[in-house]
Amino acid sequence: MRSFFGLSVALLTGMSFSAPGSFAQNASSAHVYINSNGSRLGIGGADLTPEKVKALKLKEERGAEVTMVQDDSPAMKAGLKPGDVILDFNGKPVQGWEHLRRVIGETPAGTEVKIGIWRNGQSMTLTATTVRSTIVETPGGVIDFGGVTVTIPPMPPMRPCPR
């Protein structure tokens, strides 16, 4: 399964490679089902540095800085902006970027959440509704990386390469 996932990522990023025909035949008949019933908001982020905490005049060194907000995402609809610091997610303190990613992913899709942020020296609370985050469904199906959907047609059968 890891090989097929690597193959999919290589195809998506435009990498070229060669493989024996028998490998290609095996990959075309593989059944890969990787689903995440978790959710996403459509943001990129980073941990806070001590310098950033001081510059933003935060009371404590915790939270996650929003570095990117995807167009037409739940985060954009809620009003999140790059530069915001997410301090709380659904009433729970955010310890850092990885912690925030985990709690978002553990939240069922379609859940309305309260997001406590720090913006321009003030605390604010925004409301967002999470959406489903699908990773991979089938070799001939859909791959969805954070809302960017790519459809990959099934690989046709190939003859083995002559030796």
Residue pairs with C-beta under 8 A, 6 or more apart in sequence:
1 30
1 32
1 34
3 27
4 27
4 30
4 32
4 139
5 32
5 34
5 136
7 27
8 136
8 139
8 143
8 152
10 17
11 152
12 143
12 145
12 150
20 160
20 161
21 158
21 159
21 160
21 161
22 160
24 155
24 158
25 157
25 158
25 160
27 139
27 155
28 139
28 154
28 155
28 156
28 157
28 158
30 139
31 138
31 139
32 136
32 137
32 138
32 139
33 136
33 137
33 138
34 135
34 136
34 137
35 134
35 135
35 136
35 137
36 105
36 132
36 133
36 134
36 135
37 108
37 109
37 132
38 104
38 105
38 106
38 107
38 108
38 109
38 132
38 133
39 104
39 105
39 107
39 108
39 109
39 110
39 111
39 130
39 131
39 132
39 133
40 73
40 74
40 104
40 105
40 130
40 131
40 132
40 133
40 146
40 147
41 73
41 74
41 75
41 78
41 80
41 104
41 128
41 130
41 131
42 69
42 70
42 73
42 74
42 75
42 76
42 131
42 146
42 147
43 66
43 67
43 68
43 69
43 70
43 73
43 75
43 80
44 66
44 67
44 68
44 69
45 64
45 65
45 66
45 67
45 68
45 86
45 97
45 100
45 101
46 64
46 65
46 67
46 97
47 64
47 65
47 96
47 97
47 98
48 58
48 61
48 62
48 63
48 64
48 65
48 85
48 96
50 61
52 65
53 60
53 61
56 85
56 118
56 121
57 121
58 85
58 118
62 87
62 93
62 94
62 95
62 96
63 85
63 86
63 87
63 94
63 96
63 118
64 85
64 86
64 94
64 96
64 97
64 99
64 100
65 83
65 84
65 85
65 86
65 97
66 75
66 80
66 81
66 82
66 83
66 84
66 85
66 86
66 117
67 82
68 82
69 75
69 76
69 80
69 81
69 82
70 76
70 146
70 147
73 131
73 147
74 128
74 129
74 130
74 131
75 128
77 128
77 129
78 115
78 126
78 127
78 128
79 126
80 86
80 115
80 117
80 126
80 128
81 119
83 119
84 117
84 118
84 119
85 117
85 118
85 119
86 94
86 100
86 115
86 116
86 117
87 93
87 94
87 116
87 117
87 118
87 123
88 94
88 114
88 115
88 116
89 100
89 103
89 104
89 113
89 114
89 115
89 116
90 103
90 107
90 111
90 113
90 114
90 115
91 114
92 103
94 100
94 103
104 130
105 133
107 113
107 130
108 130
109 130
109 131
109 132
109 133
110 129
110 130
110 131
110 132
111 129
111 130
112 127
112 128
112 129
113 127
113 128
113 129
113 130
114 125
114 126
114 127
115 125
115 126
115 127
115 128
116 123
116 124
116 125
117 123
117 124
117 125
117 126
118 124
131 147
133 144
133 146
134 142
134 144
135 143
135 144
135 145
136 143
137 143
139 152
139 154
139 155
140 152
140 153
140 154
140 155
141 151
141 152
142 149
142 150
142 151
143 149
143 150
143 151
143 152
144 150
